[in-house]
Amino acid sequence: MKKSAIAGLCTLGLLVAAGAYEGSAIASDPLTLAEFNEIKAGSSVRTLLRYASTCQQENKTERADNYPVTWTCYGADGSSNAVFFYSEGVLFSKSQTGLQ
């Protein structure tokens, strides 16, 4: 393999690694108790995702628009979490365990 090809692969590898690091930095924005308290009934999923990037939609299958959707968001320690329940795109219930 030529030196220029090796240099190109090394550069590409560094770019991929930098992108992965940036993605993990963004994904490590945990939900706090203060942020949890700011998210009110009647708000949208968009509001939730403004506060934390550690959220995952639990039931991703396509269902009717009025079928409840659950999102779980994690706190800084990885074991604390909050669960948000949406129906027709609107938050109707939430709970949390151990957020600080």
C-alpha positions as CSV (number, residue, x, y, z in Angstrom):
1,M,0.0,0.0,0.0
2,K,1.3,3.4,-0.9
3,K,2.2,6.0,1.8
4,S,-0.4,8.4,0.5
5,A,-3.1,5.8,0.8
6,I,-2.0,5.0,4.4
7,A,-2.0,8.7,5.2
8,G,-5.5,9.0,3.8
9,L,-6.8,6.1,5.8
10,C,-5.2,7.5,9.0
11,T,-6.9,10.8,8.3
12,L,-10.2,9.2,7.7
13,G,-9.8,7.2,10.9
14,L,-9.1,10.3,12.9
15,L,-12.2,12.0,11.4
16,V,-14.4,9.0,12.3
17,A,-13.0,8.9,15.9
18,A,-13.5,12.7,16.3
19,G,-17.1,12.3,15.1
20,A,-17.7,9.4,17.5
21,Y,-16.3,11.5,20.4
22,E,-18.5,14.4,19.5
23,G,-21.6,12.2,19.2
24,S,-20.8,10.6,22.6
25,A,-20.4,14.1,24.2
26,I,-23.8,15.1,22.9
27,A,-25.4,11.8,23.9
28,S,-24.0,12.3,27.5
29,D,-26.3,15.2,28.2
30,P,-28.2,13.6,31.1
31,L,-31.6,14.8,32.5
32,T,-31.5,16.6,35.8
33,L,-34.3,16.9,38.4
34,A,-34.6,20.6,37.7
35,E,-35.1,19.9,34.0
36,F,-37.6,17.1,34.8
37,N,-39.6,19.7,36.8
38,E,-39.6,22.1,33.9
39,I,-41.3,19.6,31.6
40,K,-45.0,20.1,32.1
41,A,-48.1,18.1,31.2
42,G,-49.4,19.2,27.8
43,S,-45.9,19.7,26.4
44,S,-44.6,18.0,23.3
45,V,-41.8,15.4,22.8
46,R,-39.8,18.2,21.1
47,T,-39.8,20.0,24.5
48,L,-38.5,16.9,26.2
49,L,-35.7,16.4,23.7
50,R,-34.5,20.0,24.3
51,Y,-33.6,19.1,27.8
52,A,-31.7,15.8,27.4
53,S,-30.2,13.7,24.7
54,T,-30.3,10.5,26.9
55,C,-33.9,9.9,26.0
56,Q,-35.1,6.8,24.2
57,Q,-38.5,6.0,22.8
58,E,-39.6,2.7,24.3
59,N,-42.4,1.6,21.8
60,K,-41.2,2.5,18.4
61,T,-43.7,0.4,16.3
62,E,-46.1,2.4,14.1
63,R,-49.5,2.5,15.7
64,A,-52.5,4.7,15.6
65,D,-51.8,8.4,16.4
66,N,-53.7,8.2,19.7
67,Y,-51.7,5.2,21.0
68,P,-49.6,6.2,24.0
69,V,-45.8,6.6,23.5
70,T,-43.3,6.2,26.3
71,W,-39.9,7.9,26.5
72,T,-37.3,7.1,29.1
73,C,-34.5,9.6,29.9
74,Y,-31.4,8.8,32.1
75,G,-29.7,10.9,34.7
76,A,-26.0,11.5,35.2
77,D,-25.3,8.3,37.2
78,G,-26.9,6.1,34.6
79,S,-29.3,4.4,37.0
80,S,-31.5,7.4,37.7
81,N,-34.2,8.0,35.1
82,A,-37.5,9.6,34.2
83,V,-40.3,8.1,32.2
84,F,-42.6,10.3,30.1
85,F,-46.0,9.2,28.7
86,Y,-47.4,10.9,25.6
87,S,-50.7,10.5,23.9
88,E,-51.4,12.2,20.5
89,G,-48.0,13.9,20.9
90,V,-48.9,15.5,24.2
91,L,-47.4,14.7,27.6
92,F,-50.0,13.4,30.0
93,S,-47.9,11.8,32.8
94,K,-44.4,11.5,34.0
95,S,-42.4,10.0,36.9
96,Q,-38.7,9.9,38.0
97,T,-36.5,7.9,40.2
98,G,-33.2,9.2,41.6
99,L,-32.7,12.3,39.5
100,Q,-30.6,15.0,41.1
